[in-house]
C-alpha cells in the first residue's frame, strides 16, 4: 500500500531493491535525467547478472533518511558495455511505501562478512528488520563497494549460529578507527533468514 507522492528524487549512488515478478534482487542507482530516464546496475541474482527481458517492469524500493520509497517503471534498454546497466523510465511519481515500522535494536553480536575481497570479523552493533550495522577493525574502506553481494554469519546470544545469509553492502564509512558497514539482508525464507528474523522479532517484542 502506498501514500501520496513523496516529492523525493532518485538518490544516485544508493542501493535499491528490484522486484521482477516474484524475485527480489539488488542494484544501485547510477544516474538520472529527470523526467526522461534513470540508470541502474543490471540486478544480480545468485551473484550473477540477471536476464532482463525487453520492456520488463520493475518494482523498485529504496531507503532514504529512514523512510522507504517505491515506484514502478519499465526497462528502456540494457547495455553490457562499458558496464552492465539498465536504462529505465524515470517514474512519474515516487511514493512513500507503508511497511511495518522497523525499529533498530542495539546489539553486540559477533559476526563475519564474506566478500569477494575476503572475510572480515567484527560485530553487529544494531539490527533492524531488514538489515544491520556491522563494525570491524579488519577492513579497509577501499576493500568493498556499495551494492556488492556478501554473506553474513552471526552468533546469537543463545549460541545458535546464522550461517551465510545472503546480503548486500548498502553503505561504508569510517568512525574512530573502525569501519562501519550498513547491510541489507536478503530475507528469502531460507533457514539463516528465518533464524535471524526470529531473533529480531523476539527482541522487538521484549523491548517494545
C-alpha positions as CSV (number, residue, x, y, z in Angstrom):
1,X,0.0,0.0,0.0
2,X,1.3,3.5,-0.8
3,X,0.6,7.0,0.2
4,X,0.7,10.2,-1.9
5,X,3.6,11.3,-4.0
6,X,6.6,11.9,-1.7
7,X,8.4,14.5,-3.7
8,X,11.7,12.5,-3.3
9,X,14.0,12.1,-6.3
10,X,16.1,9.1,-7.3
11,X,19.2,9.0,-4.9
12,X,22.1,8.4,-7.3
13,X,24.7,6.1,-5.8
14,X,22.3,4.4,-3.3
15,X,21.4,0.8,-3.2
16,X,17.9,-0.3,-4.2
17,X,15.8,-3.4,-4.2
18,X,14.4,-4.6,-7.5
19,X,11.3,-6.9,-7.7
20,X,10.8,-8.6,-11.1
21,X,7.8,-11.0,-10.9
22,X,8.3,-12.9,-7.6
23,X,12.1,-12.4,-7.5
24,X,13.8,-9.8,-5.4
25,X,17.3,-8.6,-6.3
26,X,19.6,-5.7,-5.5
27,X,21.0,-2.9,-7.7
28,X,22.5,0.6,-7.4
29,X,21.2,3.8,-8.9
30,X,24.0,5.1,-11.3
31,X,22.5,8.3,-12.8
32,X,19.3,10.0,-13.9
33,X,17.9,12.6,-16.2
34,X,14.6,13.7,-14.9
35,X,11.9,13.3,-16.3
36,X,13.3,11.1,-19.1
37,X,15.3,8.2,-17.7
38,X,17.5,6.7,-14.9
39,X,20.4,4.3,-14.9
40,X,20.8,1.3,-12.6
41,X,23.3,-1.6,-12.5
42,X,21.9,-4.7,-14.0
43,X,20.4,-6.5,-11.0
44,X,22.2,-9.5,-9.6
45,X,20.7,-12.9,-8.7
46,X,22.8,-15.6,-7.1
47,X,25.9,-13.5,-7.7
48,X,25.3,-13.2,-11.4
49,X,23.7,-10.6,-13.6
50,X,20.0,-11.4,-14.1
51,X,18.5,-11.8,-17.5
52,X,16.3,-8.8,-18.2
53,X,13.7,-9.1,-20.9
54,X,12.9,-6.2,-23.2
55,X,10.2,-3.9,-21.6
56,X,10.5,-5.7,-18.3
57,X,8.5,-4.0,-15.5
58,X,10.4,-3.4,-12.2
59,X,9.0,-2.5,-8.8
60,X,11.9,-0.6,-7.2
61,X,12.2,0.3,-3.5
62,X,14.9,2.2,-1.7
63,X,15.6,3.7,1.8
64,X,16.2,7.4,2.2
65,X,16.6,9.1,5.6
66,X,14.9,6.3,7.4
67,X,11.8,6.0,5.1
68,X,11.1,3.5,2.4
69,X,10.1,4.8,-1.1
70,X,9.0,2.9,-4.2
71,X,7.9,3.2,-7.8
72,X,7.1,1.1,-10.8
73,X,9.0,1.5,-14.0
74,X,9.8,-0.2,-17.4
75,X,13.1,-1.0,-18.8
76,X,14.0,1.0,-21.9
77,X,17.2,-0.8,-22.8
78,X,20.0,-2.9,-21.3
79,X,23.7,-2.3,-22.0
80,X,26.6,-4.7,-21.3
81,X,29.5,-2.4,-22.3
82,X,31.4,-0.5,-21.0
83,X,29.5,-1.6,-17.9
84,X,26.3,-3.6,-17.3
85,X,23.4,-1.1,-16.8
86,X,19.7,-0.8,-17.4
87,X,18.1,2.3,-18.7
88,X,14.7,2.7,-17.0
89,X,11.9,5.2,-17.4
90,X,12.1,8.0,-14.8
91,X,9.0,7.5,-12.6
92,X,6.1,10.0,-12.9
93,X,6.0,9.8,-9.1
94,X,7.9,8.2,-6.2
95,X,5.6,7.2,-3.4
96,X,6.1,6.5,0.3
97,X,5.7,2.8,1.0
98,X,3.7,1.7,4.0
99,X,5.7,-1.1,5.6
100,X,5.6,-2.4,9.1
101,X,7.7,0.0,11.1
102,X,11.1,-1.5,11.7
103,X,12.8,-0.4,14.9
104,X,16.5,-0.5,15.3
105,X,17.7,-2.5,18.3
106,X,21.2,-2.1,19.8
107,X,23.2,-5.4,19.8
108,X,26.7,-6.7,20.2
109,X,26.6,-9.9,18.1
110,X,29.9,-11.5,16.9
111,X,29.8,-11.8,13.2
112,X,31.8,-12.2,10.0
113,X,31.0,-11.0,6.5
114,X,32.4,-12.7,3.4
115,X,33.0,-10.5,0.3
116,X,34.8,-11.1,-3.0
117,X,37.8,-9.4,-1.3
118,X,38.0,-11.7,1.8
119,X,36.3,-12.5,5.1
120,X,36.1,-9.8,7.9
121,X,35.4,-10.4,11.6
122,X,33.5,-7.9,13.7
123,X,30.2,-7.5,15.3
124,X,26.7,-6.2,14.6
125,X,26.1,-3.1,16.8
126,X,22.5,-2.7,15.7
127,X,19.8,-4.7,13.8
128,X,16.6,-3.7,12.1
129,X,14.0,-5.9,10.3
130,X,15.8,-5.7,7.0
131,X,19.5,-5.2,7.8
132,X,22.1,-4.1,10.4
133,X,25.2,-2.1,11.1
134,X,28.4,-4.1,11.2
135,X,31.5,-2.8,12.9
136,X,35.0,-4.1,12.2
137,X,38.7,-3.1,12.7
138,X,39.9,-5.5,10.0
139,X,38.5,-3.9,6.8
140,X,39.9,-1.1,4.7
141,X,37.3,1.2,3.3
142,X,38.6,0.6,-0.2
143,X,38.2,-3.2,0.1
144,X,34.5,-3.2,-0.6
145,X,32.0,-1.3,-2.7
146,X,28.3,-0.5,-2.1
147,X,25.9,-2.7,-3.9
148,X,28.2,-5.7,-3.7
149,X,26.9,-9.1,-2.6
150,X,28.2,-10.7,0.6
151,X,27.4,-13.4,3.0
152,X,26.8,-12.8,6.7
153,X,27.4,-15.3,9.6
154,X,26.2,-14.3,13.1
155,X,26.5,-15.9,16.5
156,X,23.3,-15.3,18.6
157,X,23.4,-14.9,22.4
158,X,21.9,-18.5,22.7
159,X,24.9,-19.8,20.9
160,X,22.8,-20.5,17.8
161,X,24.6,-19.6,14.6
162,X,23.2,-17.9,11.5
163,X,25.4,-19.1,8.6
164,X,25.9,-17.5,5.2
165,X,22.9,-15.2,5.0
166,X,23.0,-13.6,1.6
167,X,23.2,-9.8,2.0
168,X,24.2,-6.6,0.2
169,X,26.6,-3.8,1.2
170,X,24.5,-0.6,1.4
171,X,26.9,1.9,3.0
172,X,30.5,2.1,4.2
173,X,32.0,4.7,6.5
174,X,34.9,5.3,8.9
175,X,34.4,6.3,12.5
176,X,37.0,6.4,15.3
177,X,39.3,3.9,13.5
178,X,36.5,1.4,12.8
179,X,34.8,0.6,9.5
180,X,31.0,0.7,9.8
181,X,29.2,-1.3,7.1
182,X,25.4,-1.0,6.6
183,X,24.0,-4.3,5.3
184,X,20.7,-5.2,3.7
185,X,19.6,-8.8,4.4
186,X,18.1,-10.9,1.6
187,X,15.2,-12.4,3.6
188,X,14.4,-15.3,1.3
189,X,12.6,-17.7,3.6
190,X,15.6,-20.0,4.0
191,X,16.9,-21.2,7.4
192,X,19.5,-18.4,8.0
193,X,17.0,-15.7,7.2
194,X,14.2,-17.3,9.4
195,X,16.6,-17.7,12.4
196,X,17.8,-14.1,12.3
197,X,14.2,-12.8,11.7
198,X,13.0,-14.8,14.7
199,X,15.7,-13.3,16.9
200,X,14.8,-9.8,15.8
201,X,11.1,-10.4,16.5
202,X,11.8,-11.8,19.9
203,X,14.0,-8.7,20.8
204,X,11.4,-6.3,19.4
205,X,8.6,-7.9,21.5
206,X,10.7,-7.8,24.7
207,X,12.0,-4.2,24.2
208,X,8.9,-2.5,22.8
